[in-house]
């Protein structure tokens, strides 16, 4: 190869660097216009009024606690199709229980909403909320499939509202560091990635009672693989920003068959335009998950074991046998970042509706690849 010849991977990185200057979410763009002189992270927070729209998700109790404990958040309304669920959440958040979410969407005092409903209700909640220009946090997965997620992303983008979702793994300083090592070329041209997000929920019967809908594909859209796998698919696409997935496939199955019709584990495989290949595990039948991330490149290797980062980069004096500790600080929980964004904080690391739709679509295509026993174009 001649010295001045640019590899396909390097060309993709150069294109990505140029595009990054324009890849700004509507919320960040409007925030920048509002105060061009505000420094990143400067405190311009104000008191905000929110509503909890749906409280059926397994993370809803945690989110209700965060809404109740945030000093600058007032919860004006709570809605859920189940009066029992609405009452349970309202006991934590306060506010008025309403029987129709339109009351929330039509109230000009409501700055934003937190949607923690069953996934099959998201479209009928997100679209009118976007039309009403309510900032929104929508628990993942946003859509029952990639098509629904794209429809919602387009509505959110047209409205210009602040959007956030619950992919919390980006907040880890370890994962921030891995992304920077990939994006700045320290690991060289990436060849392989392995990511895993699993737990023992099906073994332990976590979804037997209150959260049973999450193991019902008619309400959840996905089973175990899509539920937990989507977290690390978001991480994967964020790590590899600028290098688009080209094709994918997967194997998804059940072993205990605790929840009829619901998958319990799976492994997806993704090939990127650069030639990098990734495997992603997600499931509810694993007792432990010690090895969360592995990235191999032509200049170095990174792995995360028991939440510790280990690096082998020959050009740098780093011991591969000791945890690497020079890490950026963890970000806040995604919901708390949403609070801050609605309250006026600038330049926060929110997850855009487009990114969320892309993750949703990739998961959908891997399910398709499994069903057809073939590779599927993304």
C-alpha positions in Angstrom: 0.0 0.0 0.0 1.3 3.4 -0.9 2.0 5.9 2.0 -0.6 8.4 0.8 -3.4 5.8 0.4 -6.1 6.0 3.0 -7.7 2.9 4.3 -11.4 2.5 4.4 -11.5 2.7 8.1 -9.5 5.9 8.2 -11.7 7.4 5.5 -14.7 6.6 7.6 -13.1 8.3 10.7 -12.3 11.4 8.7 -15.9 11.6 7.4 -17.2 11.1 10.9 -15.0 13.9 12.3 -16.4 16.3 9.7 -20.0 15.2 10.4 -19.6 15.4 14.1 -19.7 19.2 14.0 -23.2 19.0 12.7 -24.5 16.1 14.7 -26.1 18.2 17.4 -29.5 17.3 18.8 -32.2 20.0 18.6 -32.2 20.4 22.4 -28.4 21.1 22.5 -28.7 23.4 19.5 -31.5 25.5 20.9 -29.7 25.6 24.3 -26.6 27.0 22.6 -28.6 29.7 20.9 -30.3 30.6 24.2 -27.0 31.4 25.8 -23.9 31.4 23.6 -21.8 32.6 26.5 -22.8 29.9 29.0 -20.0 27.6 29.8 -20.5 23.8 29.6 -21.9 22.6 32.9 -22.6 26.2 34.2 -25.7 26.2 36.5 -28.7 27.9 35.0 -31.2 25.4 36.6 -34.7 26.4 37.4 -37.6 24.7 39.1 -39.5 22.4 36.6 -42.9 20.8 36.5 -43.1 17.2 35.3 -45.6 14.4 35.0 -45.2 10.7 35.2 -47.0 9.2 32.2 -47.2 5.4 32.8 -45.6 3.7 35.7 -45.6 0.0 34.7 -41.9 -0.4 33.8 -39.6 -2.2 36.2 -37.6 1.0 36.5 -40.6 3.1 37.4 -40.2 2.8 41.2 -36.6 4.0 40.9 -37.7 6.9 38.6 -40.5 7.9 40.8 -38.0 8.1 43.7 -35.7 10.3 41.7 -38.6 12.6 40.7 -39.6 12.9 44.4 -36.0 13.5 45.6 -35.0 16.1 43.0 -35.0 19.4 44.7 -36.1 21.4 41.6 -38.7 18.9 40.3 -42.5 19.1 41.1 -44.6 16.3 39.8 -48.0 17.8 38.9 -49.7 14.7 37.5 -49.5 10.9 37.4 -51.3 8.8 34.8 -51.4 5.0 34.2 -54.1 2.9 32.6 -54.1 0.9 35.9 -55.5 2.8 38.8 -53.5 0.6 41.2 -50.2 1.4 39.5 -51.1 5.1 39.3 -51.9 5.2 43.0 -48.7 3.4 43.9 -46.5 5.8 41.9 -48.4 8.9 43.1 -47.8 7.9 46.7 -44.1 8.5 46.0 -44.1 11.4 43.5 -47.1 13.3 44.7 -49.3 15.2 42.2 -52.8 14.6 40.9 -53.9 11.3 39.3 -55.6 11.9 36.0 -57.6 9.4 33.9 -56.6 10.9 30.6 -53.1 11.8 29.5 -54.5 14.6 27.4 -54.9 16.6 30.6 -51.2 16.5 31.0 -50.4 17.3 27.3 -52.8 20.3 27.3 -51.5 21.8 30.5 -49.1 24.7 29.7 -47.6 24.4 33.2 -46.1 21.0 32.5 -42.6 21.3 31.2 -41.9 17.7 30.5 -43.0 14.1 31.0 -41.5 10.8 32.0 -42.9 7.9 30.1 -42.6 4.5 31.9 -45.5 2.7 30.3 -45.7 -0.6 28.5 -43.9 -0.3 25.2 -47.0 -0.9 23.1 -48.4 2.4 24.5 -45.5 4.5 23.6 -46.7 5.6 20.2 -50.0 6.9 21.4 -48.2 8.8 24.2 -45.1 10.1 22.5 -46.8 11.5 19.3 -49.3 13.8 21.1 -46.7 14.8 23.6 -44.4 15.9 20.8 -47.3 17.8 19.2 -47.9 19.5 22.5 -44.1 20.3 22.7 -43.5 18.5 26.0 -39.9 17.6 26.7 -39.8 13.9 27.3 -37.9 11.0 28.8 -39.0 7.7 27.3 -37.9 4.5 28.9 -36.3 2.0 26.5 -37.1 0.4 24.2 -38.9 3.4 22.6 -40.7 1.4 20.0 -42.1 -2.0 19.6 -39.8 -2.2 16.5 -37.4 0.0 14.5 -40.2 1.4 12.3 -42.2 2.7 15.3 -39.1 4.1 16.9 -38.2 6.0 13.7 -41.8 7.4 13.5 -41.5 8.7 17.0 -38.0 10.1 16.4 -39.2 12.1 13.4 -42.1 13.6 15.5 -39.7 14.4 18.3 -37.2 16.1 16.0 -39.9 18.1 14.3 -41.1 19.4 17.6 -37.6 20.4 18.8 -38.2 19.2 22.3 -35.6 17.8 24.7 -35.5 14.0 24.5 -33.7 11.4 26.7 -33.9 7.7 27.2 -32.7 5.2 29.8 -29.4 3.9 28.4 -27.4 4.4 31.6 -24.2 2.6 30.5 -22.9 5.7 28.7 -22.7 7.4 32.1 -19.9 5.1 33.3 -16.4 6.7 33.3 -15.1 3.3 32.1 -17.3 3.4 29.0 -16.6 7.0 28.3 -12.9 6.2 28.3 -13.4 3.2 25.9 -15.3 5.4 23.5 -12.5 8.1 23.5 -9.9 5.4 22.9 -11.8 4.2 19.9 -12.8 7.6 18.5 -9.3 9.2 18.9 -7.6 6.3 17.2 -5.6 5.2 20.3 -6.7 1.6 19.7 -6.0 1.8 16.0 -8.4 0.3 13.5 -11.0 -1.6 15.4 -11.4 -5.2 14.3 -13.5 -6.9 17.0 -15.8 -6.0 19.8 -17.7 -8.1 22.4 -20.3 -6.8 24.7 -22.5 -8.5 27.3 -25.4 -7.5 29.4 -27.1 -10.3 31.2 -28.7 -11.2 34.5 -30.7 -14.1 36.2 -34.2 -12.5 36.0 -35.9 -15.5 34.4 -34.1 -17.9 36.8 -35.3 -15.8 39.8 -38.8 -15.2 38.5 -38.5 -11.4 38.4 -41.2 -11.1 35.8 -43.7 -13.5 37.4 -46.1 -11.0 38.9 -45.9 -7.2 38.8 -43.6 -7.0 35.7 -45.2 -9.9 33.8 -45.9 -7.6 30.8 -42.2 -7.3 30.1 -42.1 -11.0 29.2 -45.2 -10.6 26.9 -44.0 -9.7 23.4 -47.4 -8.2 22.5 -46.8 -5.5 25.1 -43.0 -5.3 25.3 -42.0 -5.9 21.7 -38.9 -7.9 22.7 -38.0 -10.6 25.2 -34.8 -11.0 27.2 -32.4 -10.5 24.4 -33.9 -7.2 23.2 -34.5 -6.0 26.8 -31.0 -6.2 28.1 -29.2 -6.4 24.7 -30.5 -3.0 23.7 -28.4 -1.4 26.4 -25.1 -2.7 25.0 -26.3 -2.1 21.4 -26.6 1.5 22.3 -23.1 1.4 23.8 -21.8 -0.3 20.7 -23.2 2.3 18.3 -22.0 5.0 20.5 -18.5 3.5 20.7 -18.4 3.2 16.9 -20.0 6.5 16.0 -19.1 7.4 12.4 -18.8 3.8 11.4 -22.3 2.5 10.4 -23.5 -1.1 10.9 -23.8 -2.8 7.6 -25.4 -6.2 8.3 -26.4 -8.3 11.2 -27.7 -11.6 12.3 -28.3 -13.5 15.6 -29.4 -16.5 17.5 -32.2 -16.1 20.1 -33.7 -18.8 22.2 -35.3 -19.9 25.5 -34.2 -22.6 27.9 -36.4 -22.5 31.0 -39.5 -21.5 29.0 -40.8 -19.7 32.1 -42.7 -17.1 30.1 -44.4 -18.7 27.1 -43.5 -17.1 23.8 -40.7 -15.0 25.3 -37.0 -15.5 24.5 -34.6 -15.8 27.4 -31.2 -15.3 25.9 -29.4 -14.5 22.6 -26.3 -13.4 20.8 -26.2 -10.9 18.0 -23.5 -10.3 15.4 -23.0 -7.0 13.6 -20.6 -6.1 10.8 -19.7 -2.4 10.3 -18.8 -0.6 7.1 -15.2 -0.6 8.2 -15.1 -4.3 8.5 -15.2 -4.3 12.3 -17.3 -7.1 13.7 -19.1 -7.1 17.0 -20.9 -9.8 19.1 -23.5 -8.8 21.7 -25.0 -11.0 24.4 -28.3 -10.3 26.2 -30.3 -12.5 28.4 -32.2 -13.3 31.7 -30.6 -16.8 32.4 -27.0 -15.9 33.4 -25.9 -16.0 37.0 -23.0 -13.6 36.6 -21.7 -11.1 34.0 -18.0 -10.6 34.7 -16.8 -9.7 31.3 -18.9 -6.7 30.0 -16.7 -5.3 27.1 -13.8 -6.3 24.9 -12.4 -4.2 22.1 -9.5 -5.2 19.9 -7.7 -2.8 17.5 -4.5 -2.7 15.5 -2.8 -0.5 18.2 -4.3 -1.8 21.4 -6.8 -3.9 23.4 -9.4 -2.9 26.0 -11.5 -5.1 28.3 -13.8 -4.5 31.1 -14.0 -7.2 33.8 -16.1 -6.7 36.9 -16.4 -3.0 36.0 -12.6 -2.6 35.9 -10.9 -1.4 32.7 -7.7 -3.2 31.5 -5.6 -1.9 28.7 -2.8 -3.2 26.5 -1.5 -0.5 24.3 2.2 -1.2 23.3 2.8 2.5 22.4 1.9 3.6 26.0 3.4 2.6 29.3 0.3 0.9 30.7 0.2 -2.4 32.6 -2.4 -4.8 31.2 -2.5 -6.6 34.6 -3.7 -3.7 36.7 -7.0 -1.8 36.4 -6.6 1.5 34.5 -7.8 4.2 36.9 -7.3 7.5 35.0 -10.9 7.8 34.1 -13.4 10.6 33.5 -16.0 11.1 36.2 -19.3 9.2 35.9 -22.2 11.2 34.5 -25.4 11.5 36.3 -28.2 9.0 35.8 -29.9 9.6 32.4 -33.2 10.7 34.2 -31.3 13.3 36.3 -29.6 14.6 33.1 -33.0 15.0 31.7 -34.1 17.0 34.8 -31.1 19.2 34.3 -31.6 19.7 30.6 -35.3 20.7 31.1 -34.1 23.1 33.9 -31.8 24.9 31.6 -28.4 23.2 31.9 -26.3 23.4 28.7 -24.5 20.9 26.6 -25.5 17.8 28.5 -24.7 14.3 27.1 -28.3 13.3 26.2 -29.1 10.4 23.9 -30.9 11.7 20.8 -34.2 10.3 19.5 -32.3 9.3 16.3 -29.7 7.4 18.2 -32.5 5.6 20.1 -34.3 4.7 16.9 -31.1 3.4 15.4 -30.6 1.1 18.4 -34.2 0.0 18.3 -33.9 -0.8 14.6 -30.6 -2.8 15.0 -32.3 -5.0 17.6 -35.3 -5.5 15.3 -33.1 -6.5 12.4 -31.2 -9.0 14.5 -34.5 -10.6 15.5 -35.3 -10.7 11.8 -31.9 -12.3 11.1 -32.6 -15.0 13.7 -36.1 -15.7 12.3 -34.8 -16.0 8.7 -31.6 -17.7 9.7 -29.7 -15.3 7.5 -27.8 -12.0 7.5 -29.9 -8.9 7.2 -28.9 -5.5 5.9 -29.3 -2.8 8.5 
